[in-house]
Amino acid sequence: MGVKGALYTVVVLAQLPYYREMGVGAAQYQIYGSIANTPWAMKGLIGAVSDAWPLGGYNKRGYIVGAAALGVASFALLAAAPFTPEQARICAALFFCASMELAVVDLLCEGKYAELMVKVPHSSSDLVTWVWGCYHLGTLIGSSVTGTLASPCCCWCWC
């Protein structure tokens, strides 16, 4: 709910007003938004790296903690530092790092609940329903934090 729903929604919905406040034009905003979403396209690489090089003997834990630290630092800098339009590339890199946290945590948590689904197959569909229900609730929370309403197809389709 917190990562896949709320934080993801905040990252997606906060970028436009953030860049608009900085005075960044629409064309540059689209480029920066694409940069910020790139980690979601890298999930296959993230999974392969985490499986091939376990940190501290664990395939997931070290990567989740490292990604969370990266995300916290990125969010803190985006919130606290006064950036100018000339520094918008730095903001794009910070949004990239924030999205990297979300993509890493999302992927590796999906891997963990896939393991649980194999161990307890009779409750597998319940777990998937729980995960996606929490995602939608988190999306509503993220929408309220940003003061915008997320797309109906990402929030309300389950109603």
Backbone bond lengths (Angstrom), bond angles and torsions (degrees), N, CA, C in turn:
res aa  C-N    CA-C-N  psi(-1)  N-CA   C-N-CA  omega(-1)  CA-C   N-CA-C  phi
1 M - - - 1.451 - - 1.522 110.24 -
2 G 1.310 116.85 -43.55 1.452 120.16 -176.62 1.518 113.81 -73.48
3 V 1.322 116.80 -43.43 1.464 119.76 -175.50 1.517 110.99 -88.88
4 K 1.319 116.41 -60.63 1.459 120.87 -174.01 1.527 111.77 -66.97
5 G 1.298 117.80 -30.14 1.451 120.86 -178.96 1.507 113.83 -98.33
6 A 1.332 116.65 -68.98 1.471 121.10 -171.34 1.531 112.86 -68.62
7 L 1.320 117.96 -54.39 1.469 119.24 -177.43 1.521 112.28 -65.29
8 Y 1.327 116.52 -39.48 1.468 118.95 177.82 1.530 109.95 -60.76
9 T 1.318 116.88 -44.13 1.462 120.63 179.97 1.520 110.91 -64.19
10 V 1.324 117.21 -41.11 1.464 120.43 177.94 1.527 110.35 -61.45
11 V 1.332 117.24 -44.67 1.471 119.72 -179.63 1.527 110.40 -62.32
12 V 1.310 117.29 -44.40 1.470 120.63 -177.12 1.532 110.99 -69.08
13 L 1.332 116.64 -47.77 1.456 119.66 -173.94 1.526 114.24 -81.08
14 A 1.314 117.56 -22.10 1.461 119.77 -176.88 1.527 112.87 -84.05
15 Q 1.310 118.01 -19.00 1.463 119.70 -175.32 1.525 113.11 -63.12
16 L 1.319 117.97 -46.55 1.464 119.85 -177.49 1.527 111.75 -60.25
17 P 1.342 119.36 -52.91 1.467 116.73 178.16 1.530 113.16 -64.83
18 Y 1.322 117.23 -31.93 1.460 120.95 179.08 1.524 110.28 -62.46
19 Y 1.334 116.27 -51.33 1.465 119.92 -179.95 1.522 111.79 -70.21
20 R 1.313 117.29 -35.05 1.470 120.07 178.42 1.525 109.99 -62.63
21 E 1.322 117.34 -41.87 1.470 122.04 178.20 1.524 110.99 -63.01
22 M 1.324 116.50 -31.90 1.462 120.68 178.53 1.521 111.84 -76.86
23 G 1.326 116.95 -18.00 1.457 120.12 -177.70 1.517 113.67 91.47
24 V 1.324 116.85 21.42 1.460 121.58 179.52 1.529 108.63 -80.80
25 G 1.331 116.77 135.61 1.457 122.26 -179.76 1.521 112.78 -72.70
26 A 1.334 115.74 166.31 1.463 122.21 -175.64 1.527 112.44 -62.03
27 A 1.321 117.45 -42.67 1.473 120.15 -178.28 1.531 110.63 -64.07
28 Q 1.324 116.36 -43.95 1.469 119.74 178.70 1.531 110.38 -66.81
29 Y 1.328 116.82 -38.77 1.472 120.43 178.32 1.534 110.28 -58.58
30 Q 1.320 117.58 -42.43 1.462 120.57 179.69 1.526 111.32 -63.45
31 I 1.316 116.60 -39.56 1.468 119.95 177.36 1.523 109.87 -64.68
32 Y 1.323 116.24 -46.97 1.465 120.19 -179.11 1.528 111.58 -64.67
33 G 1.327 116.59 -36.72 1.461 119.88 176.72 1.520 111.97 -64.91
34 S 1.321 116.41 -37.61 1.466 120.12 176.71 1.530 110.96 -65.56
35 I 1.315 115.61 -40.01 1.475 119.83 177.13 1.530 109.50 -61.34
36 A 1.315 116.68 -44.35 1.463 120.86 -178.06 1.524 112.18 -63.91
37 N 1.316 118.38 -31.50 1.463 121.24 -178.01 1.524 113.82 -88.36
38 T 1.316 118.13 -5.92 1.460 121.64 -177.17 1.535 113.90 -56.61
39 P 1.335 120.64 -38.36 1.469 118.21 -179.72 1.528 113.99 -57.12
40 W 1.328 117.78 -27.72 1.466 119.69 178.92 1.520 110.74 -67.56
41 A 1.315 117.63 -28.72 1.465 121.36 177.05 1.523 111.45 -81.14
42 M 1.312 116.94 -11.74 1.461 122.52 -177.29 1.523 113.14 -97.89
43 K 1.336 117.64 8.80 1.457 119.81 -174.36 1.528 112.76 -60.35
44 G 1.323 117.97 -34.02 1.467 119.84 177.46 1.519 111.44 -63.73
45 L 1.318 116.46 -43.09 1.460 121.45 177.51 1.531 110.47 -65.33
46 I 1.310 116.90 -41.84 1.468 121.22 179.13 1.526 110.02 -60.09
47 G 1.324 116.51 -44.72 1.467 120.22 179.14 1.515 112.46 -63.68
48 A 1.324 116.17 -42.13 1.469 119.85 179.72 1.520 111.04 -64.85
49 V 1.328 117.06 -42.60 1.468 120.65 179.91 1.527 110.42 -65.02
50 S 1.338 117.11 -44.78 1.470 119.05 -178.02 1.528 111.57 -66.74
51 D 1.328 117.80 -30.51 1.468 120.28 177.16 1.528 111.67 -77.01
52 A 1.335 116.90 -36.56 1.463 120.46 -176.09 1.525 112.90 -77.30
53 W 1.332 117.30 -34.64 1.461 121.62 -176.89 1.520 110.83 -127.13
54 P 1.320 116.98 82.20 1.467 119.55 178.49 1.528 110.97 -65.40
55 L 1.323 115.94 139.21 1.468 121.07 177.16 1.518 109.01 -96.87
56 G 1.318 116.33 123.44 1.454 120.60 179.47 1.515 113.19 63.98
57 G 1.333 116.89 24.23 1.457 120.41 179.36 1.520 114.39 86.63
58 Y 1.331 116.94 -0.65 1.466 120.69 -178.89 1.525 109.99 -118.97
59 N 1.325 116.04 136.96 1.464 120.46 -179.62 1.521 112.49 -75.30
60 K 1.312 117.78 -27.30 1.453 120.10 -172.14 1.527 114.32 -114.63
61 R 1.289 116.91 -44.54 1.461 122.09 -170.24 1.528 113.64 -55.22
62 G 1.317 117.85 -51.42 1.468 121.08 -178.28 1.513 112.62 -62.58
63 Y 1.323 115.85 -39.61 1.463 119.76 179.45 1.529 111.42 -68.89
64 I 1.321 116.63 -37.90 1.468 120.10 178.41 1.527 110.14 -65.60
65 V 1.315 117.29 -44.91 1.468 120.80 179.78 1.528 110.67 -64.86
66 G 1.321 116.95 -44.65 1.463 120.42 178.45 1.518 112.26 -62.46
67 A 1.329 116.28 -43.04 1.468 120.24 179.15 1.528 110.74 -66.02
68 A 1.331 116.79 -37.86 1.468 119.89 178.35 1.528 110.83 -64.35
69 A 1.319 117.53 -40.71 1.466 120.56 177.78 1.526 110.62 -64.23
70 L 1.323 116.84 -41.99 1.462 121.68 176.90 1.529 110.85 -60.98
71 G 1.319 116.31 -44.27 1.458 120.81 179.86 1.517 113.14 -65.62
72 V 1.319 116.75 -43.45 1.467 120.26 179.10 1.527 110.28 -61.57
73 A 1.319 116.63 -44.86 1.465 120.14 178.98 1.527 110.65 -62.75
74 S 1.312 116.97 -41.94 1.468 120.67 179.92 1.525 111.68 -64.17
75 F 1.322 116.43 -47.91 1.467 120.18 178.75 1.529 111.09 -61.54
76 A 1.329 116.68 -40.14 1.466 120.18 -179.89 1.528 111.03 -63.79
77 L 1.317 117.07 -44.18 1.467 120.08 178.42 1.529 111.87 -65.77
78 L 1.322 117.15 -41.15 1.460 119.96 178.34 1.525 111.41 -62.56
79 A 1.326 115.85 -36.03 1.465 119.97 -178.29 1.522 112.76 -79.43
80 A 1.326 117.45 -33.97 1.465 119.71 -169.69 1.521 115.03 -100.53
81 A 1.319 117.64 -32.59 1.463 119.80 -173.29 1.533 111.25 -85.55
82 P 1.323 116.68 134.60 1.476 119.28 176.85 1.537 110.37 -83.72
83 F 1.313 116.72 107.75 1.453 121.58 -178.66 1.521 110.40 -97.51
84 T 1.323 115.63 146.87 1.460 122.37 176.24 1.531 108.55 -101.46
85 P 1.329 117.85 165.78 1.468 118.61 178.16 1.526 113.30 -57.44
86 E 1.315 117.13 -30.23 1.461 120.38 177.67 1.532 111.81 -68.39
87 Q 1.302 116.85 -20.83 1.466 121.98 -179.90 1.526 112.35 -100.30
88 A 1.312 117.42 13.14 1.465 121.11 -177.20 1.526 111.97 -60.83
89 R 1.324 117.00 -28.33 1.468 119.58 177.49 1.530 111.18 -63.89
90 I 1.310 115.58 -34.77 1.466 119.55 176.47 1.523 109.37 -63.85
91 C 1.331 115.96 -42.42 1.472 120.46 177.88 1.524 110.67 -62.11
92 A 1.327 117.13 -40.15 1.464 120.60 177.84 1.529 110.23 -61.41
93 A 1.326 116.57 -41.15 1.467 120.44 177.55 1.526 110.90 -64.96
94 L 1.334 116.94 -38.50 1.460 120.31 178.31 1.527 111.57 -68.46
95 F 1.334 117.42 -40.20 1.464 119.73 174.80 1.529 110.28 -64.84
96 F 1.340 117.60 -35.24 1.459 121.41 174.62 1.529 109.78 -59.85
97 C 1.339 116.83 -47.24 1.468 120.97 -179.59 1.529 111.48 -64.40
98 A 1.320 116.66 -38.90 1.468 120.19 176.90 1.526 109.70 -63.70
99 S 1.325 117.17 -42.76 1.464 120.34 177.96 1.529 111.27 -67.85
100 M 1.322 116.64 -31.56 1.467 119.65 176.70 1.527 109.69 -62.04
101 E 1.329 116.25 -42.54 1.467 118.60 176.29 1.519 110.02 -57.04
102 L 1.309 116.44 -49.16 1.458 120.60 -176.42 1.524 111.33 -62.87
103 A 1.327 117.39 -44.14 1.465 120.67 -178.48 1.530 111.51 -66.15
104 V 1.330 116.71 -42.63 1.470 120.47 179.96 1.522 110.62 -64.28
105 V 1.317 116.57 -49.72 1.463 119.82 -178.60 1.531 110.53 -63.86
106 D 1.330 116.62 -42.36 1.460 120.39 178.58 1.523 110.99 -59.31
107 L 1.317 116.85 -51.10 1.463 120.97 -177.67 1.525 112.18 -62.21
108 L 1.310 116.51 -48.06 1.466 119.06 -174.69 1.524 111.85 -72.80
109 C 1.310 118.07 -31.08 1.468 119.92 173.29 1.523 110.63 -69.57
110 E 1.336 117.13 -37.56 1.467 120.03 174.75 1.523 110.09 -59.98
111 G 1.326 116.60 -40.09 1.458 120.30 177.02 1.514 111.73 -62.11
112 K 1.326 116.36 -38.99 1.459 119.90 -179.76 1.519 111.46 -68.93
113 Y 1.339 116.56 -43.76 1.460 115.06 179.94 1.525 111.86 -73.87
114 A 1.334 118.50 -20.72 1.467 120.07 171.88 1.529 109.88 -66.74
115 E 1.344 116.76 -38.80 1.459 120.58 175.20 1.523 110.79 -61.21
116 L 1.324 116.74 -43.44 1.460 121.00 179.38 1.530 111.46 -64.70
117 M 1.327 116.53 -35.68 1.455 119.96 179.70 1.534 111.07 -65.83
118 V 1.329 117.34 -33.26 1.462 121.05 177.49 1.526 109.78 -70.28
119 K 1.331 116.77 -39.00 1.469 120.68 -179.16 1.519 112.39 -68.74
120 V 1.336 116.78 -35.64 1.467 121.31 -177.52 1.537 108.26 -128.56
121 P 1.329 117.31 74.24 1.466 120.09 -172.14 1.526 114.66 -64.25
122 H 1.322 118.60 -27.64 1.468 119.76 -178.00 1.538 112.74 -69.74
123 S 1.326 117.53 -16.88 1.470 119.50 179.05 1.526 112.46 -110.59
124 S 1.336 117.63 12.37 1.463 121.45 -175.70 1.516 112.82 -58.06
125 S 1.326 117.41 -46.48 1.457 119.50 -178.10 1.527 110.98 -67.01
126 D 1.323 117.57 -32.30 1.465 120.45 176.86 1.525 110.90 -63.66
127 L 1.322 116.96 -39.62 1.464 120.81 -179.90 1.525 111.08 -66.06
128 V 1.321 117.04 -43.06 1.462 120.27 178.72 1.528 110.11 -64.10
129 T 1.311 117.55 -41.98 1.470 121.02 177.17 1.522 110.48 -61.15
130 W 1.325 117.28 -42.50 1.459 121.78 178.82 1.531 111.15 -61.62
131 V 1.337 116.83 -46.50 1.464 121.44 -179.01 1.524 110.37 -60.45
132 W 1.329 117.63 -48.66 1.461 120.00 -176.97 1.522 111.92 -73.04
133 G 1.320 117.59 -29.89 1.468 119.49 173.29 1.523 110.96 -64.52
134 C 1.330 116.32 -42.77 1.470 120.33 176.56 1.522 110.99 -64.50
135 Y 1.327 117.36 -36.83 1.459 120.78 177.16 1.528 110.11 -59.31
136 H 1.314 116.72 -48.10 1.468 119.78 -178.12 1.524 111.70 -66.15
137 L 1.317 117.39 -38.76 1.459 119.97 175.95 1.527 110.04 -63.54
138 G 1.310 117.30 -42.41 1.458 121.22 177.05 1.515 112.32 -63.21
139 T 1.333 116.94 -35.50 1.457 120.61 176.94 1.519 110.69 -62.81
140 L 1.312 116.58 -40.94 1.465 119.93 177.05 1.527 111.14 -64.01
141 I 1.328 116.64 -40.29 1.466 120.82 177.79 1.525 110.12 -64.62
142 G 1.331 116.95 -46.65 1.461 120.79 178.50 1.516 112.10 -61.06
143 S 1.319 116.82 -38.30 1.465 120.62 177.76 1.517 110.97 -63.95
144 S 1.316 116.74 -41.06 1.463 118.94 -179.47 1.526 111.47 -69.89
145 V 1.334 117.53 -32.74 1.463 121.13 177.96 1.521 110.93 -65.42
146 T 1.327 116.56 -40.90 1.464 120.19 -178.15 1.520 112.40 -82.84
147 G 1.318 117.28 -11.27 1.462 120.34 -179.60 1.512 112.81 76.69
148 T 1.320 116.92 16.53 1.465 121.56 177.58 1.511 108.29 -126.81
149 L 1.294 115.37 165.24 1.456 119.98 178.14 1.510 108.33 -107.04
150 A 1.326 115.87 126.93 1.458 120.11 178.76 1.524 109.36 -67.01
151 S 1.302 114.79 163.32 1.462 121.44 -179.48 1.518 110.79 -54.07
152 P 1.323 117.86 138.00 1.467 119.87 179.26 1.518 112.50 -56.84
153 C 1.319 118.06 -32.58 1.462 117.93 -177.74 1.519 112.03 -74.07
154 C 1.334 119.14 -14.77 1.466 117.44 176.31 1.524 110.88 -101.41
155 C 1.312 118.69 -11.75 1.462 119.93 -178.74 1.513 113.58 -111.96
156 W 1.290 117.07 -42.56 1.458 119.61 -164.73 1.515 114.27 -106.19
157 C 1.346 118.62 -2.79 1.464 119.72 -174.69 1.514 111.77 -65.50
158 W 1.300 119.09 -22.94 1.455 121.18 -177.65 1.519 113.09 -84.24
159 C 1.321 117.37 -10.09 1.465 120.33 -179.11 1.511 111.19 -73.34
